[in-house]
Amino acid sequence: MPAVVKCPTCGTKVEWIPENKFRPFCSERCRQIDLGAWASEKYVIGSKPGETPSPDLPEDEDD
């Protein structure tokens, strides 16, 4: 019996099987909604909610 997960976007139950090309999402639409959230920086890796992320690289210094 395949694992069943919830679509991260809408919560619909989705079977985790190779035939589901959108997994863990239920559809192309939900996958695109999630991608748009990343593109608009709704999600940020490595910071706490409400916290401004620190820059990964040091700023260039004028010599």
C-alpha positions as CSV (number, residue, x, y, z in Angstrom):
1,M,0.0,0.0,0.0
2,P,1.5,3.4,-1.0
3,A,2.1,6.2,1.4
4,V,-0.5,8.9,1.5
5,V,0.6,12.5,2.1
6,K,-1.3,15.8,2.2
7,C,-0.8,18.3,-0.6
8,P,1.3,21.1,1.0
9,T,-0.9,23.7,-0.8
10,C,-4.5,22.6,-0.4
11,G,-4.3,19.6,2.0
12,T,-5.8,17.0,-0.5
13,K,-4.7,13.5,0.2
14,V,-2.2,12.3,-2.4
15,E,-0.7,8.8,-3.0
16,W,3.1,8.9,-3.0
17,I,3.5,6.8,-6.2
18,P,5.7,7.2,-9.3
19,E,2.6,7.8,-11.5
20,N,1.8,11.0,-9.6
21,K,4.2,13.3,-11.4
22,F,3.2,16.3,-9.2
23,R,4.0,14.6,-5.8
24,P,3.9,15.8,-3.1
25,F,1.3,18.1,-4.7
26,C,-2.1,17.0,-6.0
27,S,-1.9,18.9,-9.3
28,E,0.1,21.2,-11.5
29,R,-1.9,24.1,-10.1
30,C,-0.9,23.5,-6.5
31,R,2.7,23.0,-7.6
32,Q,2.7,26.4,-9.4
33,I,1.1,28.1,-6.4
34,D,3.9,26.8,-4.2
35,L,6.6,27.9,-6.7
36,G,5.0,31.4,-6.8
37,A,5.2,31.6,-3.0
38,W,8.9,30.8,-3.1
39,A,9.5,33.3,-6.0
40,S,7.8,36.0,-4.0
41,E,9.9,35.1,-0.9
42,K,6.9,34.1,1.2
43,Y,9.1,31.2,2.3
44,V,12.6,31.7,3.6
45,I,15.0,29.0,4.6
46,G,17.0,29.4,7.8
47,S,15.3,32.3,9.5
48,K,12.6,32.6,12.1
49,P,9.2,34.0,11.3
50,G,9.3,37.8,11.1
51,E,13.1,37.8,11.2
52,T,15.1,39.5,8.4
53,P,17.5,36.9,6.9
54,S,21.2,37.7,7.1
55,P,23.1,38.0,3.9
56,D,25.0,34.9,2.8
57,L,28.0,36.8,1.5
58,P,29.8,39.7,3.1
59,E,29.3,43.1,1.4
60,D,32.0,44.3,-1.0
61,E,34.3,46.8,0.6
62,D,35.6,49.7,-1.4
63,D,39.4,49.9,-1.1
